[in-house]
Amino acid sequence: MRPTGGPRVVLALSGTLTRFCQVSWSSRTLNKMVERFGSKNVCVGGHSLGSGFALQVGKALAKQDP
């Protein structure tokens, strides 16, 4: 059951992969999810180093949304 107004997709990032690999994979995955569900229905989050990755990926998402 999804709460009213909740995102349809949550992309949770960890800091266990190398920075380039994590951000590159996350960006590709995020673009696919945005195309499928729309940017208003995608939530990006992370813990510790993953939150830094999430911030970078989230900024990229915000730049794509007109």
Backbone torsions as a table, in degrees:
resi	resn	phi	psi	omega
1	MET	NA	127.3	-179.3
2	ARG	-103.2	131.2	177.8
3	PRO	-61.9	150.7	176.9
4	THR	-60.4	128.5	179.2
5	GLY	83.4	-1.4	179.3
6	GLY	-75.5	158.0	178.6
7	PRO	-69.0	153.7	177.4
8	ARG	-86.2	-24.0	-177.9
9	VAL	-133.2	135.8	173.5
10	VAL	-121.5	122.0	176.8
11	LEU	-102.9	106.9	-178.2
12	ALA	-101.8	124.2	-175.6
13	LEU	-108.0	146.3	174.3
14	SER	-116.7	166.7	-179.6
15	GLY	-100.5	22.0	-173.8
16	THR	-85.4	-18.2	177.8
17	LEU	-94.1	165.9	177.1
18	THR	-64.1	152.0	-174.3
19	ARG	-55.8	-50.9	-177.2
20	PHE	-61.8	-46.1	-178.5
21	CYS	-61.0	-46.6	-177.2
22	GLN	-63.7	-49.5	-177.0
23	VAL	-67.9	-39.8	179.6
24	SER	-63.9	-49.3	179.0
25	TRP	-62.7	-43.8	-178.0
26	SER	-63.2	-40.8	180.0
27	SER	-64.0	-43.2	178.7
28	ARG	-64.4	-45.5	-179.7
29	THR	-63.9	-43.5	179.5
30	LEU	-60.5	-44.5	178.9
31	ASN	-59.9	-40.6	178.3
32	LYS	-64.2	-42.0	-179.5
33	MET	-68.4	-38.1	178.2
34	VAL	-65.8	-41.5	177.6
35	GLU	-61.9	-39.6	-176.1
36	ARG	-78.1	-42.9	-172.2
37	PHE	-112.9	-11.4	-176.5
38	GLY	88.3	147.5	-174.3
39	SER	-65.7	-24.7	179.5
40	LYS	-74.7	-12.2	-177.6
41	ASN	-109.7	14.8	-179.4
42	VAL	-119.7	131.0	178.0
43	CYS	-118.8	133.8	179.8
44	VAL	-116.6	131.7	179.9
45	GLY	-149.6	170.3	178.6
46	GLY	-170.6	174.4	179.5
47	HIS	-126.5	137.7	177.0
48	SER	59.7	-123.1	-179.9
49	LEU	-62.3	-31.7	177.4
50	GLY	-62.4	-28.6	177.8
51	SER	-69.1	-32.9	174.5
52	GLY	-65.0	-42.6	175.9
53	PHE	-62.5	-42.7	180.0
54	ALA	-61.8	-38.3	178.6
55	LEU	-62.8	-44.9	178.7
56	GLN	-63.2	-45.6	-179.6
57	VAL	-66.6	-39.5	177.9
58	GLY	-63.2	-38.3	176.8
59	LYS	-63.0	-39.8	177.8
60	ALA	-63.3	-40.5	178.1
61	LEU	-63.2	-43.7	-178.9
62	ALA	-63.7	-35.6	179.2
63	LYS	-68.1	-29.2	-179.1
64	GLN	-79.0	-24.9	-175.0
65	ASP	-82.6	116.8	-178.4
66	PRO	-70.2	NA	NA
